[in-house]
Amino acid sequence: MKRWLRLPDVDGPAVRAYQRLLTAALLSNLGDGMRRIAMPLLAATLTHDPLLVGVLSSAVFLPYLFFAVPAGVYSDRMDRRTAMIGATVTRAGALTAMCLSLVSGTVAVWQVFVLSLVLGGAECLYDTSADAALPTLVPAAALDRANARLQGVITVANEFLGGPAGGFLFAAVAVGPFAVELGAALLVIALITGLPSLTQHRRQPDEQQQPAGAGTGAQDRRTPAPGHLRSVLAETIAGIRWLLGYPQLRALALLTAVGGLCLELAQATMVLFALHVLHLPEAAFGVFASAAAVGGVLGVSVVGVLVARFSRFLVMSCALMAQPLFLFGVGVAPNPVLAWVSLALVAAAVGVWNVLTVTARQLLTPNAVYGRVQGVWRTVIWGALPIGAVLGGLIAREFGLRAPWLAGAAVFLLVAAGCLPVVRRVCTLVDAQVAQRGAVPAEDTRP
């Protein structure tokens, strides 16, 4: 395990900080995984309306519509360690309220919705700050591997470990998964407190421009110095303009958003699909959902090897096209085993795609403005998820619980096929950055 936590070209304080980030991600996502299985199960005990279940499923994503960009502003302004601690403290408070409501027997649908919003907002700030910290610790040439290992930890903890544990704990006692997540949040606070300062240092002007060949729309939009843009609104607008002025990243964000919408359209009512179409018991739902973890781990485990052996474009385009094809497989599966296998293959493709898009974002965005650009990115992508969840609930209610999987697969396949030229251009830019920067980290944030 210790060897797996190490990376070539990363040593000293940087590798210790990287290991703390990975361990915190393990604990944080273990709690996330339990809650994300327990929340729909809790919703299903409070209501049997597919539309309302879909709305409740969307609540965790809504903060990305309203808070992701301001969270990016604060991530760029603050010590990112402080931002992560504050987000986790907020999360612990919300989980305490949830546990008290469940123990007292007063939990209601509106409480589940509100607490999901709060937890989603805290997750938004934490993830943005952690994402921005990683490329300051890891050289460009090692980012694919670093992101793959981080995504592997997230996937294993969130779905492979947290998912089944959440299902079994909820079946035993409803408060169980939320109480365990609260304990994990307290441990995360201790881990992040031990990180070195992650205060953002501004780049020199020539490093703030976009890579050559990215387009001319935003090449002159430099990262604003601290005294130039004092309001959150002004800095938010700067982040929006930067991403909108970068044609390749803008198109990649929109493509990923459409894909996420289609996936969430299918998965929003997955708990009802598993219980009423595949006829699984409640305690087995977590095991069924763990297919995403198995596939995700497979995907992130091989992405480094695939990129080294084949072209980045070939790997990325295959991962993109595989997602809707296997999504269709889940929708037509006649039994839980085939549905599980298809879901695992969807997750494997998503895992490869996510690692490569994160690396692209980190290498093509100046770190001094990364929080804001990441916030805009998350707003676009995660903001599409509640739309997909609500649409999935509507489609399931009108046409049956298999219909969302088939509809999501059809739309995703058409969009993905039309966007392959964009993927090729992004891969060309990323390969150029890796060749140019090699083993040099984005910048040194150590005191």
C-alpha angles and dihedrals in degrees: 000000000000090000090050089054091058126084131200113258091019120101145134119031091349095061091047090052090047090052091051090051090051093048092048089049090052093053096039094050093044086063092042091053094051092047095047090056094040095048097061090042089052090047090050090055091051098044139007095201108118091209093053091046088052091050091050090049089054094054095083090057100045095084088067088065094054109019109031097088096043087047088055090051092054090044090057093044100044137058098272091222089060091048092053092048092049092049092051093048089054090050091051091052093052092048091051089055091049092051092049091050092050094046092049092046093234099115114135136181093259091053091053089051095048095045090048089055092051093047091048091052092051091048090051094057094043096049094046092052094045092048091051092049096054101069090049089061102036128060118243092248091056098045096095090055094041092050091044092054092045091049089047092054091046093049096045094046097039100045113005096047104015097042099057091037090052092051095048094042092049091050089052099041125348096222093053102090093044093049092050091049089052090055091048091052091055091052090049090055090055092049096048091047087062094057120105117254111289097195111158116248115203120242125236114263095257090056094051095067123091121263117276112275095026092115133266099258095098108009092116095049100103124194105271118246117237095259097044099067112031103165126076089228093055093048090045090054090049091055092048092049092049094055094040089052093054104077098193098047091042091054092044090052092051092047092051090047092054090047091050091049091053093047093048091045087062099038102042091086095032091120090060091043090054096044101040106025101032091030096225121163118244093254090056095052093085090052091050091049090050087076085084090058095048092049093041093053090048091052098048091042093061102034095092092050092046094051091047093050101036133029118282089237094054092050094045096046093048090050090051096050095043093061099070093038094058091038086063088051091060091051095054098037110129096205141023094259096058091041089052093050092048092048090051091053091050088053093048091055091045090050093055092045094049095050093050095045092049090051090049091051093048095048098042097045124071107242093228090065096029096105093057095043090047088050092054090046092052092046091055096043103034091036088064092056099073088049089054092046093053092044089049091053092050094047092047092050093049103035107019137268096287094055098077091058093052095044093048092049094050096050094042093051093053094048094045093052091052094050101055093105089058091052090051092053093048091051091051091053093047093049089051091053093049090051092047100045101031111164096357117114119226090255141321113265096175116118 
